[in-house]
Amino acid sequence: MIFLILIVIYIISLIMSFSFFKKIFNPLSVYATIWFFLISLYEIRLINYDIISSQVWVVIGGAYFAFFSGILIPFFLYGSSNFERKDSQNELFYRLYSEKINLIKYLIIFFSIVGLYSTLQHWSVLLSMFGSIPKVLLNSPTIYRMRISGELEGVIPYIFVSSYIAIFLVAVYSAYLKKFSILALIPFFSIVFKGIASVGRQGILFGFLEFLTTYIVASYYFSQFREKKILSKKGTIILILFAAIFIVSVVLIKDFRGSTDSYSGETRQLKALKNNTFISPTIYFYLSSDLGVLNKYYEKGVEENRIGENTFQLVYNILAKFGITERAQIYQKGYYIPQWTNTGTYLRELDVDFGVVGVYLIPFLLGFFSYYYWYFFMKTGNPVHLVLLIHLWLIIWFSFLMMITRGANWFLGLILLIIVFYLLPKINLPKRFSKKLS
C-alpha cells in the first residue's frame, strides 16, 4: 500500500512540476525523485530497519506539502516560467557572457589554480605524516578518524572553495559554448583528489551536482537565444565521462576508508550484494539509512541545539574564532538503527535547530524561492538569481542526507559567486588579453 501511494504521489508531482516549470528537470521533480527513492529504498528493508512512525510520516508529508505550496504561490502570482525571446529584457546574462567570455575563462583558470593549490597543500600535509602516496592510501581509515575528531592539523581551511567557484563558472561557460573544454576537467580532478585526501565523498558529490544543475539550467536559459539543442553528441560523451569519474572516485573512497559491507540486521538479499562494486551494502546503507535516523531522532526526542547550530554551522565556527560564541559540533549525534550512523535528512536538522516551525517553514521558503529565482532568472537573466537558484537547488539535492548549508563550500561559494557576478560587468581585460577564446 505504501508503495502504491508513493508511486501515485510521485507521478502526480512530475506532471505538476512540468506544468509549473515547463521543463522536466526542475526543483520539484528533483525533490520528488530524491524522496521517492529514499523512502522506497528504506521500505524494501534490506536491513532490518524500524517501521516509520506516524509522527515521522506526518513530518515528511507536511514538509513535502509545504515545499509544494511554496512553489504554488509564486506560480499563481507570476504565471508560467515558459518564456520566448520577445525583447531585450531577458538578454542580460546572455550579453554579459558574450562580452566577458575571455574574462570568465581567465577567472575559471584562476579559481581552478587556487583550488588545485589547496588540494596539493592538503596532500603535502599527509605526505609529511605518512611518507608516500601508497602509505597515505593505506592509512585512509586513520586519516578519516583524524578528520572526524579534528586531529588533522596543518591543512589550510576554506580556500578550497575556489574549486566550486570554478565549477560553477565552467558549467555556465560550457552551456554558453555548447561544448566542453579541458578547463572543465581541472576543478573536477581537484575535488576528486581533495576527496581522496580527506577520505570524504560529500565534497565530490557537491561538485558534480553543482556542475550538472548549473549546466542544465544555464542551457535552458541560453536556448531562448538560439536553437533548442542543449548538448552535442561529443558533449554528452564528456558528461558521461564526468559521471564515471564521480562514480569511480566514490567507490575508491569507500574502499580506502575501509567501510564494512556487513551490517547488523541485514537480509540475505543484501548479503548477496557484497561482491558488487557499485550496488553494495555500503551504498544501500548510505542511500537509505538517513530515514532511519530521522525516525529514531523523533522516537528518542533528546537532542538540544542552539538556534540554527546545524544550518549555520560555518557562522558559529567563524564567530568562535573571535571568542563570541562556542564552536558548533562538527558532526551530528548518531543512532543505532540497527547500525550506527548520524545523518538524518535535512528535516532532522531543521527540527533540532528551529523546532516544528522550521520543519514546515524552511521547506515552504525553499519551494517559494526556487520558483521565484527560476522565474526571474529566465525572465531577466540576472546572474545573481542563477547563483541563488543553484544554491537552493543544492539544498534540495542533499535533503535526503543533511542541511548542506552547514558546509563552507555552500556558504562561501554563494557569497563569492555573488561578488564575482557583481564585479564582472565592471572589469575590463587589457587589450593583449582580449583575443577571442573558445
N, C-alpha and C positions, 0 to 999 in steps of 0.2 A: 504493500500500500504506500509506504514512504517513497519508494522509487517511482511509482506512478504519479504521485503528487509532484515530486521533483521534476520529472520529465515534462509534465504539463506546464508548470511554472516556468521552466527553462525555455520551452518553445514559445510561450506567450511573450517572455522577456525579449527573446531575439527578434520576434516580429515587431514588438513595440519599439525596440531600440532602433530598428531600421526606419520606422515611421518618424521617430524624433530626429535622428541624425542623418538620415539618407545615405548612410554608409554602414556596412556590416561590421566593420572594425570601429568600435566606439566605446566610451566608458561603460555604458550599461551592459553591452554584450560581453565585455571583458569581465565585469563584476559578476554577472550571472554565470558565466562559464567557470570562473575560478571557484565559486561557492558550490556550483553543481557538482564539480569533480571532487572538491574537498569532502562534501557530505557523502557522496557516493562511495568514495574510497573508504571512508570511515565505516559506513553502514555495511559494506561487504565483510567486514570484520575478519580479515586475515590474521589479525591479532585480537586477542580476547578483550576488546575494549568494553567499557561500561556502556549501558544503554543511556542515550542522551535524555536528560531530564526535561520535563515540561517547561521549567523555567528557562532553560537554555534554548529550547525551540522558540519560545516567545521572544527572547533576546535576538536570535538570528533572524527570525521573521520580521520583528519590529524594526531592526536596523535596515533590513532589505527594503521594507516598505518606506522607511524614512528616506533612504537613498533614492528610490524610485520617485517619491513625492518631490524631492529636491529637484529632480530633472523636469518633472511635470510642470512646475510653477513657471520657470523661465520659458519653457516651451510655449505655454499659453500666453505669456507676456510678450514674447518677441516673435513667435512663429517658427516656421521651419528654418533649418540651417542650410538648405539647399540653394546656393547662390549661383547665379550666372554672371559673367563679367559684363556689366552694363555701363559702368563709368569708372573713373579713376579712383573712387573711394577706397576700394579694397586692394589697390596696387602697391600699398606702402612697403610691405615686406618684399614683394617681387622686385620693385625698383631698388630697394636697399641692397638686395643681393646682386642685382645686375651691376650696380655702380660700385659696390665694395667687394666684389668677388676675390680680387687679389689680396686685399687686406684680410679678408676672412681666412684665406688659405695660409697666410703668414701667422695669423692668430692660432690656427689649428696646429701648425708646426711648433709654435712657442709653447702652447699648453701641453702638447704631446711630449716635448722635451723635458719640461718641468716634471710631468708625471713619470716619465721614464727615469729621471734622476731620482725621484722618490723611491721607485722600485729598486734601483741599483743600490741606493743607500741602505734600504732595508736588508737586501741580500748581503751587503758588506758587513752589517752587524752580525748576521747569522754566520757568515764565513769566519769572522773573527772568533766566534764562540765555538764552532764545530770543526773548522779547518778546511772543509772541502764540500762541493755540491752534493756528492753521494752521501756524505755524513749528515748534511743538513736534511736531506730527504729521509734518511733512515731515522733521524731524530724528530720527525714531524709530530708524532704524538706528544713528545716532550714540549716542543715549541707551542703546540696547541694549548697544552695545560698552562704553560707560562703566560701565553696571551690572555687566557681567560682569567687567570689570577692576578694579572697586572704586573708580572715579574719580568717581562721582556722590555728591557730598557735600551735606550740609545737610538731608537727609531724616531726620526723627525716626524711629528704629527701634522696632520691637516693638509700639507702641500700636495698629497696625492690626489686631492680633489680636482687638481688640474686635469687629470686624465678624463674625468667625467665632463668637464667643460669642453675638452677636445672632442669627446664622443658626441655630445650634443651638436656642436658646430659642424662636425664632419657628417653627421646624419642629414642635416639640412643642406649642406654643401653637396652631398651625393644626390639628394632629392632634386635639387635645383639643376644639376648637370645631367640627371637621369643615368648616372653611371657611378661606379666605384673606382677609387684610385688607391695607390699604395698608402696614402695618408690615412685611410680608414683602418689599416692594419696596425699602425704604431700604437695608438691608445689601447686597442684590443689586446695586443700582446702584453702591453704594460700591465693591464688589470689582471690578466691571467697569471703572469709571473708574480705579481703582488699577492694574488690569492694563494698561490702555491707557497709563497714565503710565509704568509700569515696563517696558512692551513685553514682558510675560510672560503666559503662559497658565496656568501651574500653579496660581496662586492662584485664578483663576476656576473652573477645574475642581475644585479642592479645595472651594470654597464650594458649588458646585452638587451635588457628590456628598455632601457633609456634610448638606445640606438634604434631598436625596432619601432618603438612607438613614435619617436620623433621623425624618423624617416617616412613612415606611412602618413602621419598627419600632415607633414610638410608637403608630401607628394599630392595629397588631396587638395591642398591649397594651390600649389603650382599648376595643377591640372586645369584650373579656371582660365589659365592664360595660354594654354597650348593643348595638343591632343591629349586624350584621357589616359593614355598608356602610362602606368606608374613605373614599371620596371622592365628593362630589357631582358632577353634570354641570358646574356652574359651577367647582368646584374643579379638575376635570380640565382645563378650558379655561385656567385661570390657570397650572396646572402646565406645560401645553404652551407658554404664553407665556414662562415662566421658561426652558424648554428652548430656545426660539427666541432669547431674549436671550443665552443662553450661546453658542449656535452662531454667531450674528451677531458677537458680541464676539470670539470666537476667530478667525473669518475676517478681521475688521478688523485684529486684531493681526498676523496673518500678512502682510496686505498692507502695514501700516505698517512692519513690521520689514524689509520688502524681501527676504523669503525667495525664493530661486531655485526655479523649477519645472523646472530642468534638473539631472539627476543623472548622474554617471558610471555607466556600465553599465546605464542604463535601457533598457527594451524599447520596441518600437513601441506596444504596448498602453498603457504608462504615458505615453508622449508624447501619445497621443490624449486624455488627461485634462487637459491643460494649461489648457484653457479652461473646465474645470468648476470652479465656485466651491467646492463642498462636498466633492467627492471628487477632490482634486487630487493631483499627485505629492508635494507637500509633506505633505499629510495621510497619504498612504500611507506615506511615509518615516517620519513621526513615529510611526505606529502599528505599524511592523514592524521598524524598524532596531535596536531595543534587543537583539533576539535575536542579531543580527549582532555587536554589541559584546560580548555575553556570550561568543559563540563565539571572537572574536578575543582577548578577555582570557585565556581558557584556553589558546589557541594560543601567545600571547606569554609569559605567566607571569612578568611583570617588575614587577608593582606591589607596593609595600610601604606599609603604613599603620600608624599607631599603633592600638592596640586600640580598636575602636568609633569610629574617627575620622569615618566617614560616618554611622553610625547615631546617634551622639550629637554631631553637629557643633555644635549650639547650646551644649551643655555645655562643649565645648572652647573655643568662642569667648567664652563668659562668663568662664571661668577665665582666658583670655588677657588679659582686661581688667584683671585683678588681678596679672598677671605670673606666674601659677602655671605656665602652660604656653604653648606657641605656638598661634596660631590654626590651625584646621583649614582645609584647602584648600576654597575655595568651590565649585569645580566639579571633576568627576572627569576623569581622563585620557581623552583622545579617541583614536579609532582610525579608520583609513580602511577602509570595508567594502563598496564602494569609495568612498563619500562620507564626509567627516569627520563624526563625531558622538561623543558622550561618555557617554550614559546607556545602561546595560546590564542593566536589570531589577534587582530588589532582590537577586537571587541573587549577582550580581557584587559588590555592596557587602557582603553578608554574608560572602562568601568572603574578600575583601580585609581586612575588619575582624576576623573571628573564625576564619578558616580553614575547613576541611572540617566541623568540628563545628558552626559557626554555620549552614552551608548546610542542615543537616538538623534541628538542634535548634530554631532560631528558627521555621521553618515548623510544626514539631510543637507548640511552645508557642502559636503563633498559632492553630492549629486547636483546641487544648485550651481555651484561654481564650475563644475565640469562642463555643464551645458553652456553656462554663461560665457566662459572663456573660449569654448569651441565656437559658439555662435559669433562672437565678436572678432575672433581671430580670422575666421573665414570671411567675415564681412569687411573688416578694416585692414587686415594684415599687420596688426600691431605685434611685433615680435615678443614683447613682454607678455602678451596674452598667451602666446605659444609656450613660453617658459613656464608660466603658472599652470597652464593646462597639463603639460607633461609631468610636472612635479605632483600635481593632484592625481594624475593617472598612475604614477609610481606608488602612491598610497594604495590605490585600488589593486594594483598588481600584487603588492605584498600583504594585502589584507588577510590572506589565509595564514600568515606567519606572525606578523607583528606590526606595530606602528612604525613605519620606516622613517618617519621624521626624527626618530631618536638618533639617526646616524649623521655624522658630519658630511658625508657625501650628499645627502639630501639637502640639509640646511645651507651649507656653504655653497653647494652647487647652485642652488636657487638664487642666493644673494649675488654671487659673482656673475652669473649669466645675465641678471637684470642690469648690473653695472656695465657689462660688456656691450649689451644692446643699447644702453643709454648713451655710451660714448661712441659707438660705431659710426653714427652719422656725422660726428664732429671731427673725426680723424681722417686725414688725407695722407696717402703714401707719397714719399718723394718720387719724382718722375722716373728715376732709374729703376724703381721697383714696380712701375705701373704697366709693364708689358703684360699683355693678356695671358692668363694662365688657365689651365683646364685640368 
